[in-house]
Amino acid sequence: MSSRPFARAAMAIALTGIAAIAPENAEAQRTRAVAEGVEETWDEPPREPVEATFVERGRALPPLEEVVEKALTFAPDVRSGRAAVEVSRASRVNARRAPMYNPHFEVQAERSRNGATQGTPWTATFWLPFEISGTRNRRMKEADAYVHMHDLGVEVAQATAAGEAIAAYGRVLVAAERVRVLERLLVVAREAARIYEARMEVGDAILRDVTMARMDLGRTQALLAEAQGQFASALSDLLRLTGERYDRVETHAILPPELDLEAFVAKVDERLAPSVAALEAQGQFYREQKVRLAREAVPAASLMIIGGQGDAGDGRFGLGLAYEIPVIRSNQGERAFAEAESQRAQIEGDIRASVIRARLEGILEQLRREKEAYDVLTTVALPAADEAVEAAVATAAGGKEDAFVVIVSRRERVLLALQRLEVVERQWSLLGELVQLTGEMP
């Protein structure tokens, strides 16, 4: 926005010839105009960066793509998920073991008291257990399903980290812009309070004008402090997600990336949401576990190699086979638990899918409405507020209104500007939630 309101207000002051204390020169007219709210060029903010004052020194906020890429690698949940994947891969070591158990042997020796035996009779038996139901193959499939379940857990963590990074990035941009707006308003409010106090001392203003100016100054200071705190908090969120410290924002582009809603929905329909896919993988793991437990219910057989010495001192040798009949114990409890867990995962997956579909409808519709709100504020409300401030300043300069109308008009203009920033922040938040739910990048 140009400085057209200031020019018109200054011209009105010059034409009326009304002086509050003494005939005003050009500098005094400019100061009075600024104090009464003409400085309303919020759409053309200064070019200096916004810096956080309560954090250690870092670097300027980079483009969104770089921040998201770092979050996909360094977010705490992503790193924990990758560590869990490495642990899950250790299950393959046991799954690939040979289909035999450790051999063992036993030795028995006896001796008669009356000397009826020659020497000491003894018997040694060597046992070699081996699997007969193909358990090794089922162990390997279960281990692969276990690793796959943790791999998809990493995808869920990455979708969450990317969505949180997008939302935090938007909060940083909006908070920086909010600080810019309020810092400029604070200069105007502080100068207004100073001038109205000076005017009251010479009888050119009443106590209400001074009180309103002080109230306006206090409110602006409080809003600025809150905005600076939000800025620092959003930067700390990015530090947590990326491991990178950012301390300032140099860009003035605050709108989120353009999103083709129809194309986005089409991409989402082509694949499962990460959280739903993770639950399906969990159900598959428990189904594989159930099959493995069923196979293990068939015990291993044992080959027996027998040797020894008989009562008459004769050597003996033989072979045998041992087998445990699974009549009483056949992994009933473990199999029932695996079956229940697989059903639970399937039910949770169905619930999660329906919840995501319902939430996506709400998010997409809200995004459309937020865009409409932004357009209305930008093209209708804010231009009208500019004209209202301009008219209030010109009228006050002509002596037809007092400063109260100017202050109220300026306050409403700033509140609209802050409301537009809130709309933009909600757009970023909704975009981040879309990524978390779907795993699709816009």
C-alpha positions as CSV (number, residue, x, y, z in Angstrom):
1,M,0.0,0.0,0.0
2,S,1.3,3.5,-0.8
3,S,1.6,6.5,1.5
4,R,-1.6,8.1,0.0
5,P,-3.4,8.4,3.3
6,F,-0.5,10.3,4.8
7,A,-0.5,12.7,1.9
8,R,-4.2,13.3,2.1
9,A,-4.2,13.9,5.8
10,A,-1.3,16.3,5.6
11,M,-3.1,18.2,2.9
12,A,-6.2,18.3,5.0
13,I,-4.3,19.7,7.9
14,A,-2.6,22.3,5.7
15,L,-5.9,23.4,4.2
16,T,-7.9,23.8,7.5
17,G,-5.2,26.0,9.0
18,I,-6.2,24.7,12.5
19,A,-3.3,24.5,14.9
20,A,-3.5,22.8,18.2
21,I,-0.9,24.7,20.1
22,A,0.8,27.1,17.7
23,P,1.0,27.3,14.0
24,E,2.6,24.1,12.9
25,N,5.4,23.7,10.4
26,A,5.7,20.8,8.0
27,E,7.6,18.6,10.5
28,A,5.0,19.2,13.2
29,Q,2.2,18.4,10.8
30,R,3.9,15.1,9.8
31,T,4.5,14.1,13.4
32,R,0.9,14.8,14.3
33,A,-0.4,12.9,11.3
34,V,1.7,9.9,12.1
35,A,0.7,10.0,15.8
36,E,-3.0,10.0,14.7
37,G,-2.6,6.8,12.7
38,V,-1.8,7.7,9.1
39,E,1.2,5.3,9.0
40,E,-0.8,2.3,7.7
41,T,1.3,0.8,4.9
42,W,1.2,-2.7,6.4
43,D,1.3,-4.4,3.0
44,E,4.7,-2.8,2.3
45,P,6.7,-3.7,5.5
46,P,10.3,-2.7,6.0
47,R,12.8,-5.1,4.5
48,E,14.8,-5.8,7.6
49,P,14.7,-9.4,9.1
50,V,12.9,-10.3,12.3
51,E,15.3,-11.7,14.8
52,A,14.6,-13.7,18.0
53,T,16.2,-12.2,21.0
54,F,15.9,-15.1,23.5
55,V,17.7,-17.9,21.6
56,E,21.3,-18.7,20.8
57,R,22.7,-17.4,17.5
58,G,21.9,-19.6,14.5
59,R,21.1,-19.1,10.8
60,A,18.3,-17.5,8.8
61,L,15.2,-19.6,8.1
62,P,15.8,-21.5,4.9
63,P,13.2,-22.5,2.3
64,L,10.5,-24.9,3.3
65,E,11.8,-27.8,1.3
66,E,15.1,-27.8,3.3
67,V,13.3,-27.7,6.6
68,V,11.1,-30.6,5.7
69,E,14.0,-32.6,4.5
70,K,15.9,-32.1,7.7
71,A,12.8,-33.1,9.7
72,L,12.5,-36.3,7.7
73,T,16.0,-37.2,8.8
74,F,16.5,-35.7,12.3
75,A,13.1,-35.5,14.0
76,P,13.3,-37.4,17.3
77,D,10.5,-39.9,16.5
78,V,12.1,-40.6,13.1
79,R,15.5,-41.3,14.7
80,S,13.9,-43.5,17.3
81,G,11.9,-45.4,14.6
82,R,15.1,-46.1,12.6
83,A,16.7,-47.4,15.8
84,A,13.7,-49.7,16.3
85,V,14.1,-51.0,12.8
86,E,17.7,-52.0,13.5
87,V,16.5,-53.8,16.6
88,S,13.8,-55.6,14.6
89,R,16.3,-56.8,12.1
90,A,18.0,-58.7,14.9
91,S,15.0,-61.1,14.9
92,R,16.2,-62.5,11.6
93,V,19.3,-63.9,13.3
94,N,17.2,-66.3,15.3
95,A,14.8,-66.9,12.4
96,R,17.6,-68.2,10.1
97,R,19.0,-70.7,12.6
98,A,19.3,-74.3,11.4
99,P,16.2,-76.5,11.9
100,M,17.9,-78.5,14.7
101,Y,18.4,-77.9,18.4
102,N,21.5,-78.4,20.4
103,P,22.5,-82.1,20.7
104,H,22.8,-83.6,24.2
105,F,23.7,-86.9,25.7
106,E,23.3,-88.9,28.8
107,V,25.4,-91.7,30.4
108,Q,24.1,-94.3,32.9
109,A,26.3,-96.8,34.7
110,E,25.2,-99.7,37.1
111,R,27.1,-102.3,39.2
112,S,25.7,-105.3,41.0
113,R,26.7,-105.8,44.6
114,N,27.0,-109.7,44.5
115,G,29.5,-109.6,41.6
116,A,27.1,-111.1,39.1
117,T,28.1,-108.7,36.4
118,Q,31.4,-108.5,34.6
119,G,32.8,-105.0,35.0
120,T,30.5,-102.0,35.1
121,P,27.5,-102.0,32.7
122,W,26.9,-98.6,31.2
123,T,24.7,-97.0,28.6
124,A,25.3,-93.7,26.7
125,T,22.6,-92.1,24.6
126,F,23.2,-89.2,22.1
127,W,20.2,-87.1,21.3
128,L,19.9,-84.9,18.2
129,P,16.5,-82.9,18.1
130,F,15.4,-81.7,14.7
131,E,12.3,-79.9,13.5
132,I,9.9,-81.8,11.3
133,S,7.1,-79.2,10.7
134,G,8.9,-76.5,8.6
135,T,9.1,-74.0,11.5
136,R,12.3,-72.3,10.2
137,N,10.4,-71.0,7.1
138,R,7.6,-69.6,9.3
139,R,10.1,-68.0,11.6
140,M,11.7,-66.2,8.7
141,K,8.3,-65.0,7.4
142,E,7.4,-63.7,10.9
143,A,10.7,-61.9,11.2
144,D,10.3,-60.2,7.8
145,A,6.8,-59.1,8.8
146,Y,8.2,-57.8,12.1
147,V,10.8,-55.7,10.2
148,H,8.2,-54.5,7.7
149,M,6.0,-53.4,10.6
150,H,8.8,-51.2,12.0
151,D,9.7,-49.9,8.5
152,L,6.1,-48.6,8.2
153,G,6.4,-47.1,11.7
154,V,9.3,-45.0,10.4
155,E,7.0,-43.8,7.6
156,V,4.4,-42.8,10.1
157,A,7.0,-40.9,12.1
158,Q,8.2,-39.2,8.9
159,A,4.7,-38.1,7.9
160,T,4.2,-36.7,11.4
161,A,7.5,-34.9,11.4
162,A,6.9,-33.4,7.9
163,G,3.4,-32.2,8.9
164,E,4.7,-30.7,12.2
165,A,7.6,-29.1,10.4
166,I,5.2,-27.5,7.8
167,A,2.9,-26.2,10.5
168,A,5.9,-24.9,12.6
169,Y,7.4,-23.2,9.5
170,G,4.1,-21.4,8.9
171,R,3.9,-20.3,12.6
172,V,7.4,-18.9,12.3
173,L,6.6,-16.9,9.2
174,V,3.3,-15.6,10.6
175,A,4.8,-14.7,13.9
176,A,7.6,-12.8,12.2
177,E,5.1,-10.8,10.2
178,R,3.0,-10.2,13.3
179,V,6.1,-8.8,15.0
180,R,6.8,-6.5,12.0
181,V,3.2,-5.2,12.1
182,L,3.2,-4.6,15.8
183,E,6.6,-3.1,16.0
184,R,5.5,-0.5,13.5
185,L,2.3,0.1,15.3
186,L,4.2,0.5,18.5
187,V,6.1,3.4,17.1
188,V,2.9,5.1,16.1
189,A,1.2,4.4,19.4
190,R,4.1,5.6,21.5
191,E,4.3,8.9,19.5
192,A,0.6,9.3,19.8
193,A,0.7,8.9,23.6
194,R,3.6,11.4,23.8
195,I,1.9,14.1,21.7
196,Y,-1.5,13.8,23.4
197,E,0.1,14.2,26.8
198,A,1.8,17.4,25.5
199,R,-1.4,18.7,24.1
200,M,-3.3,18.1,27.3
201,E,-0.7,20.1,29.2
202,V,-1.5,23.2,27.1
203,G,-5.3,22.5,27.1
204,D,-5.6,21.2,23.6
205,A,-6.6,17.7,24.5
206,I,-8.8,16.2,27.2
207,L,-8.0,13.4,29.6
208,R,-10.0,10.9,27.7
209,D,-7.8,11.4,24.6
210,V,-4.6,10.8,26.7
211,T,-6.1,7.8,28.4
212,M,-7.1,6.2,25.1
213,A,-3.7,6.8,23.7
214,R,-2.1,5.2,26.8
215,M,-4.4,2.3,26.5
216,D,-3.6,1.9,22.9
217,L,0.1,1.9,23.7
218,G,-0.2,-0.7,26.4
219,R,-2.3,-3.0,24.3
220,T,0.2,-2.8,21.5
221,Q,3.1,-3.5,23.8
222,A,1.3,-6.6,25.2
223,L,0.5,-7.8,21.7
224,L,4.1,-7.3,20.6
225,A,5.4,-9.2,23.6
226,E,3.0,-12.1,22.9
227,A,4.0,-12.1,19.2
228,Q,7.7,-12.3,20.1
229,G,7.1,-15.2,22.4
230,Q,5.2,-17.0,19.7
231,F,8.0,-16.4,17.3
232,A,10.6,-17.9,19.7
233,S,8.3,-20.8,20.5
234,A,7.9,-21.6,16.8
235,L,11.6,-21.5,16.2
236,S,12.1,-23.9,19.1
237,D,9.7,-26.3,17.5
238,L,11.8,-26.2,14.3
239,L,14.9,-26.8,16.4
240,R,13.3,-29.9,17.9
241,L,12.3,-31.3,14.6
242,T,15.3,-30.5,12.5
243,G,18.2,-30.2,14.9
244,E,19.0,-26.9,13.3
245,R,18.9,-23.6,15.1
246,Y,17.3,-20.7,13.3
247,D,17.2,-17.2,14.8
248,R,15.8,-14.9,12.2
249,V,13.4,-14.6,9.2
250,E,14.4,-12.6,6.2
251,T,11.6,-13.6,3.8
252,H,8.3,-11.7,3.7
253,A,6.4,-14.4,1.8
254,I,3.9,-15.9,4.4
255,L,1.4,-17.8,2.3
256,P,1.6,-21.6,2.2
257,P,2.3,-23.4,-1.0
258,E,-0.5,-23.6,-3.5
259,L,-2.4,-26.8,-3.2
260,D,-4.5,-28.4,-6.0
261,L,-7.1,-30.0,-3.8
262,E,-8.5,-32.3,-6.5
263,A,-5.1,-33.6,-7.5
264,F,-4.2,-34.0,-3.9
265,V,-7.3,-36.1,-3.2
266,A,-6.6,-38.2,-6.2
267,K,-3.1,-39.0,-5.0
268,V,-4.4,-39.8,-1.5
269,D,-7.0,-42.2,-2.9
270,E,-4.2,-44.2,-4.6
271,R,-2.4,-45.3,-1.4
272,L,-3.1,-46.1,2.2
273,A,-2.4,-43.5,4.8
274,P,0.8,-44.3,6.7
275,S,-0.9,-45.0,10.0
276,V,-3.4,-47.3,8.3
277,A,-0.7,-49.2,6.4
278,A,1.2,-49.5,9.7
279,L,-1.8,-51.1,11.4
280,E,-2.2,-53.5,8.5
281,A,1.4,-54.5,8.7
282,Q,0.9,-55.1,12.5
283,G,-2.0,-57.3,11.7
284,Q,0.1,-59.3,9.2
285,F,2.8,-59.7,11.7
286,Y,0.4,-61.3,14.3
287,R,-1.0,-63.6,11.6
288,E,2.5,-64.8,10.7
289,Q,3.1,-65.3,14.4
290,K,0.0,-67.4,14.8
291,V,1.1,-69.6,11.9
292,R,4.5,-70.0,13.4
293,L,3.1,-70.9,16.8
294,A,0.8,-73.5,15.1
295,R,3.9,-75.1,13.5
296,E,5.8,-75.0,16.7
297,A,3.0,-76.8,18.4
298,V,4.3,-79.9,16.5
299,P,7.4,-80.7,18.7
300,A,10.8,-81.6,17.4
301,A,11.7,-85.2,17.0
302,S,15.0,-86.5,18.4
303,L,17.3,-89.0,16.8
304,M,18.9,-91.3,19.5
305,I,22.2,-93.0,19.1
306,I,22.7,-95.5,21.9
307,G,25.9,-97.3,22.9
308,G,27.2,-99.1,26.0
309,Q,28.3,-102.3,27.7
310,G,26.0,-105.0,29.0
311,D,26.0,-107.2,32.1
312,A,28.2,-109.7,30.5
313,G,30.7,-107.2,29.4
314,D,29.4,-107.3,25.8
315,G,29.3,-104.1,23.7
316,R,25.9,-102.7,22.7
317,F,24.9,-100.3,19.9
318,G,21.4,-99.1,18.8
319,L,19.3,-96.3,17.3
320,G,16.1,-94.8,18.4
321,L,13.6,-92.0,17.8
322,A,11.9,-89.8,20.5
323,Y,8.8,-87.7,19.9
324,E,6.6,-85.6,22.2
325,I,2.9,-86.0,21.4
326,P,1.2,-82.5,21.4
327,V,-2.0,-83.6,23.2
328,I,-2.1,-81.4,26.3
329,R,0.1,-78.5,25.4
330,S,0.1,-77.0,21.9
331,N,0.6,-73.2,22.2
332,Q,-3.1,-72.6,22.7
333,G,-2.7,-69.4,24.7
334,E,-0.1,-67.9,22.5
335,R,-2.0,-68.6,19.3
336,A,-5.2,-67.2,20.8
337,F,-3.3,-64.0,21.8
338,A,-1.9,-63.6,18.3
339,E,-5.3,-64.1,16.7
340,A,-6.8,-61.5,19.0
341,E,-4.1,-59.0,18.2
342,S,-4.5,-59.5,14.5
343,Q,-8.2,-58.8,14.8
344,R,-7.5,-55.8,16.9
345,A,-5.1,-54.4,14.4
346,Q,-7.6,-54.9,11.6
347,I,-10.4,-53.2,13.5
348,E,-8.1,-50.3,14.5
349,G,-7.0,-49.9,10.8
350,D,-10.7,-49.7,9.7
351,I,-11.4,-47.2,12.3
352,R,-8.3,-45.1,11.5
353,A,-9.2,-45.1,7.8
354,S,-12.7,-43.9,8.4
355,V,-11.5,-41.2,10.8
356,I,-8.9,-40.0,8.3
357,R,-11.5,-39.9,5.5
358,A,-13.9,-37.9,7.6
359,R,-11.1,-35.5,8.8
360,L,-9.8,-35.0,5.3
361,E,-13.3,-33.8,4.2
362,G,-13.3,-31.3,7.0
363,I,-9.8,-30.1,6.3
364,L,-10.3,-29.6,2.6
365,E,-13.5,-27.7,3.1
366,Q,-11.9,-25.6,5.8
367,L,-9.0,-24.8,3.5
368,R,-11.4,-23.6,0.9
369,R,-13.2,-21.3,3.5
370,E,-9.9,-20.0,4.9
371,K,-8.8,-19.0,1.4
372,E,-12.1,-17.2,0.9
373,A,-11.6,-15.4,4.2
374,Y,-8.1,-14.4,3.2
375,D,-9.3,-13.0,-0.1
376,V,-12.2,-11.1,1.5
377,L,-9.8,-9.6,4.1
378,T,-7.3,-8.7,1.4
379,T,-9.6,-7.3,-1.2
380,V,-12.5,-5.9,0.8
381,A,-12.0,-5.5,4.5
382,L,-8.5,-4.1,4.6
383,P,-8.9,-1.6,1.8
384,A,-12.1,-0.4,3.5
385,A,-10.2,0.0,6.8
386,D,-7.5,2.0,5.0
387,E,-10.2,4.4,3.8
388,A,-11.8,4.6,7.2
389,V,-8.5,5.5,8.8
390,E,-7.8,8.0,6.0
391,A,-11.2,9.6,6.5
392,A,-10.9,9.7,10.3
393,V,-7.5,11.4,10.1
394,A,-8.7,14.0,7.5
395,T,-11.9,14.7,9.5
396,A,-10.0,15.1,12.8
397,A,-7.5,17.4,11.1
398,G,-10.4,19.5,10.0
399,G,-11.6,19.8,13.5
400,K,-14.8,17.9,13.0
401,E,-13.8,14.8,15.0
402,D,-11.6,14.1,18.0
403,A,-8.7,11.7,18.3
404,F,-10.9,9.0,19.7
405,V,-12.2,8.2,16.3
406,V,-8.7,8.1,14.8
407,I,-7.5,5.7,17.5
408,V,-10.5,3.4,17.1
409,S,-10.1,3.3,13.3
410,R,-6.4,2.6,13.5
411,R,-7.1,-0.2,16.0
412,E,-9.7,-1.8,13.8
413,R,-7.3,-1.7,10.8
414,V,-4.6,-3.4,12.8
415,L,-7.0,-6.0,14.2
416,L,-8.0,-6.9,10.6
417,A,-4.3,-7.2,9.6
418,L,-3.7,-9.5,12.6
419,Q,-6.9,-11.5,11.7
420,R,-5.5,-12.0,8.2
421,L,-2.3,-13.4,9.7
422,E,-4.4,-15.8,11.9
423,V,-6.1,-17.0,8.7
424,V,-2.7,-17.7,7.1
425,E,-1.5,-19.5,10.2
426,R,-4.5,-21.8,10.2
427,Q,-3.9,-22.5,6.5
428,W,-0.3,-23.7,7.4
429,S,-1.7,-25.7,10.3
430,L,-4.3,-27.4,8.1
431,L,-1.7,-28.2,5.4
432,G,0.6,-29.7,8.1
433,E,-2.3,-31.9,9.3
434,L,-3.0,-33.0,5.8
435,V,0.6,-34.2,5.4
436,Q,0.5,-36.0,8.8
437,L,-2.7,-37.8,7.9
438,T,-1.9,-38.8,4.4
439,G,1.9,-38.8,4.1
440,E,1.6,-36.9,0.8
441,M,3.6,-33.8,0.3
442,P,1.7,-30.9,-1.4
